[in-house]
């Protein structure tokens, strides 16, 4: 699609992300935003915030989003795609509502949204759509003209997302001692979520054991493992594992946890492990703490050599993938024929989240879907 660079009817792209603190004084207010409505005491939030305080109270996610913004703008300019790119967060400045207000005042009326989550899940998709609906409701109360908002499809199996991760795993394998390299196990890591949320992730027809969330991660893991075998000649065993569990201990979450998995692999005689965080777009706090700090410390305790491969971040291939997805969706909206790019067995994801997709425990309005109150 590189020869089709028409973004119409869209007049802006919004990078929508989680947000993170940018100094020690931001940590507790940020966590209050994340946990709003759950009644968690401030003292408990200070304990949770120790992960951030270990890094000077700064989450890397905001700088990583700035780098991705630069990469997107550079790629768009180099390929003649005239589309301004804005940035808004769920939990920290720049806040989504403030950014949308600025976009409306700039005259933007057809907005595409790129969320920094590649997979189907409530927290990774529908919750962002709920945030968009909340922001639109605020603008409506302020008497502003509301834009029409669409969300780019899930990009977990786009080559521009998968191929940088393949390179990262191969680099990590090469960084292991030669005597353990060929026997290394690959632990494909993603964020654990409650099993009930996983089972209802994706469209209704995808619901079941693990839902679309697990199926999509497994498909990406197979793609990467197969590519690694083709390029290195070594068939490395692998497994999908989870990290960053939170919430009440009596609620079932996806397992195994990465630290438990490292213990199991050591007991099974595995000589080394590469941790590949395929569930994350960038090396934000949950990668730096849960993998680089906690899981790496566990591996050192076990005497198990480990390496952690890179996330996609601002890789130019990912920026190019976003450009292709923008042009693809613009073609769909304009009624033009389009070829959708996707690897693996699952094919390209839906453009419009259907009714019943990744449902919330308590129903709330969500924009940019078939059930949107803002058509």
Secondary structure, 3 states (H helix, E strand, C coil): CCCCCCCCCCCEEEEEECCCCECHHHHHHHHHHHCCCCCCCHHHHHHHCHHHHCCCCECCHHHHHHHHHHHHHHHHHHCCCCCCEEEEECCCCCEHHHHHHHHHHCCCCEEEEEECCCCCCHHHHHHHHHHHHHHHHHHHHCCCCCCEEEECCCCCCCHHHHHHHHHHHHHHHHCCCHHHHCCCEEEEEEECCEHHHHHCCCCHHHCCCCHHHHHHHHHHHHHHHHHHHHHHCCCCCEEEEEECCCCCCCCCECCCEHHHHHHHHHHCCCCEEEEECCCCCCCCHHHHHHHHHHHHHHHHHHCCEEEEECCCCCCHHHHHHHHHHHHHHHHHHCCCCCCCCCCCCCCCCCCCECCCCCCCCCCCCCCCECCCCCC
